[in-house]
Amino acid sequence: AKCGGMCLWSQLLRRLRWEDHLKPGDIDECTEMCPINSTCTNTPGSYFCTCHPGFAPSNGQLNFTDQEVVCRDIDECRQDPSTCGPNSICTNALGSYSCGCVVGFHPNPEGSQKDGNFSCQSNNLFVWVLFKCKEDVIPDNKQIQQCQEGTTVKPAYVSFCAQINNIFSVLDKVCENKTTIVSPKNTTESFVPVLKQISTWTKFTKEQTSSLATVFLESVESMTLASFRKPSANVTLAVRTEYLDIESKVINKECSEENVTLNLVAKGDKMKIRCSTIEESESTGTTGVAFVSFVGMESVLNEHFFQDHQAPLTTSEIKLKMNSRVIGGIMTGEKKDGFSDPVIYTLENIQPKQKFERPICVSWSTDVKGGRWTSFGCVILEASETYTVCSCNQMANLAVIMASGELTMDFSLYIISHVGIIISLVCLILAIATFLLCRSIRNHITYLHLHLCVCLLLAKTLFLAGIHKTDNKTGCAIIAGFLHYLFLACFFWMLVEAVILFLMVRNLKVVNYFSSRNIKMLHICAFGYGLPTLVVVISASVQPQGYGMHNRCWLNTETGFIWSFLGPVCTVIVINSLLLTWTLWILRQRLSSVNAEVREEYKRWITGKTKPSSQSQTSRILLSSMPSASKTVRDCMLPAGAGQGRCRPLGDTQLCHVLGTEWELRVPTLVSSWMKYGVEDWGFICIY
């Protein structure tokens, strides 16, 4: 209505122009479908198809009419890797693509993908990287504080403080002017003189040496991190010297794809780190990793600085030695440990590993007194004569310590434990053979004993053969998993036996209680074997690295994983203790009632008030203890019988036929009565 005549006139003109193109007999072929993701254009007497932007025809022609041709998506990211610019991530999409930025960068608001000028800029214009200055390196150490106070130091501290100040002077250059450009080459040149004089560290005390080592290691780390503040154009940079090797890598596009692993080499040592670990480090600004290998430090930071809370390795009987260079993993970001994907370190052995030696991966742990080697956070993946592979959930300074075969235990304890286990295995085999071969004793109770004995036999055999097979981490973890399962199964079968015993004692009056309740062994087996399986599966899912340690194939006790075994075991012990107490209480009540009945019957016999009743369930006749009764007693208890009395054994009971009546002589009741009431002559109690 608003257009008026002008709109009608323009529509008419367009109609006339279109009809001019359509000659008599011309068909609009565009009613026929072109391939998907394409546009159809009609022409006089013909038509052609054109692919949408972001798609390309399979025949390579811009316009086509062949129905066999398809329009395929163009991968712009592969066609031109620089589409999104530097420090970016290009992601292909159907008919298009999208741009993003790598870790530590964000999109530049002044550009856009639509305009074709997308770019990434750093999260921090000054690209700060966290590193320590001298006041941050073990600040509570009293010896280092004395060197920094500026006062006259004691003669014993002169040489020590000189070394400390030499190291701190390198840090001061960077900390005083934080715009100073630092490169790995500068770092190497600064610290090589310190390593050349490392042999002089042996004259210091153990505490001074550990403090000096901590200062040196953390200073190298800080200088390496400082080199990432303004990285050079080279993404990967390696500096090799006689005393120190550093290889660093600035992360740009290397982690744009999934499941990427970076490899760094220093001397003969290697470090493998996944991009997922780098992203987990929460790095801001430039993201980088570095690997350092020191020559000569292993002679100073030797096995005497090793402290293991798992075993008494530092006793005089144990032989330990350093067998690798000291290496260090360095990464930007605040998070340094607790990574989901472990960092893999391959350390070259200084001397070939012997068969009786066991390697231990140790990391340098800093404390107020300086530092020490600890096995916490690292496990052995593989050990050969020439190298050792360590898996660690942290970025740290590492080394390998070799422990000789005496690591397990002293000879006397070894003999006692192994002889005891072997004797136990022999007894278990005999018990299993008895339960299987003796048909006369086969019942549900012996069936439970059989399962318990089999679990104990397998657990102890595997313990004896595989507890120290720590050379292969995977094999050691499998052994630990089976030991976990078998020992748990033993305790759960003990729980089953305790429950069955309690039910039987509680229902003493029910003959053959177990069979009368129709308890299916299949359900009991599901409990005895199913629950341990459930515990092991859940434990392995939550913490798979908890199986296997550096010195034994058992559950890791450092991370609390051992409670996946101790928890169920303590629960079973508590339940069994309660059931045992309850069972003894029930037995006490039963025996008290029996003694009361015996006492009452004895009183009736004394007063002559005993009257047998045919209505009673258990009418008791107490024979007098006269000499004339002795013959009756003897005749009743003889196997062949004489005169009118004969007996047949039935456990601790004698079924007697006396004067045509069947009597049941209960020996324990008789003995109890004699001891309680002091009956001096022959006599017995018969129940019919």
Secondary structure, DSSP 4 states (H G I P E B T S, - for coil): --STHHHHHHHHHHHHHHHHHS-TT---GGGSPPPTTEEEEEETTEEEEEEPTTEEETTS-SEE--TT--EEEP-HHHH-TTTT-TTEEEEEETTEEEEEE-TTEEE-TT--TTTT---EEESSTT-------GGGSSTT-HHHHHHHS-SPPPHHHHHHHHHHHHHHHHHHHHHH-TT----HHHHHHHHHHHHHTGGGGGGS-HHHHHHHHHHHHHHHHHHHHHTTTS--S-SEEEEE-SSEEEEEEE-SSTTSSSS-EEEEEETTEEEEEEHHHHHHT---SS-EEEEEEESSHHHHS-GGGB--SSS-TTSTT--EEE-S-EEEEEESSS--B--SSPEEEEEE-SSPPPTT-EEEEEEEEEETTEEEEE-TTEEEEEE-SSEEEEEESB--EEEEEEE-GGGS--HHHHHHHHHHHHHHHHHHHHHHHHHHH-GGG-SHHHHHHHHHHHHHHHHHHHHHHHTT--SSHHHHHHHHHHHHHHHHHHHHHHHHHHHHHHHHHHTTTSTTHHHHTT--HHHHHHHHHHHHHHHHHHHHHH-GGGB--SSSSSB-SSSSTTHHHHHHHHHHHHHHHHHHHHHHHHHHHHHHHHHHHHHHHHHHHHHT-----TTSSS-EEE----TTHHHHHHHHH-SS-BTTBEEEEETTEEEEEETTEEEEEEHHHHHHHHHHHT--S---EEE-
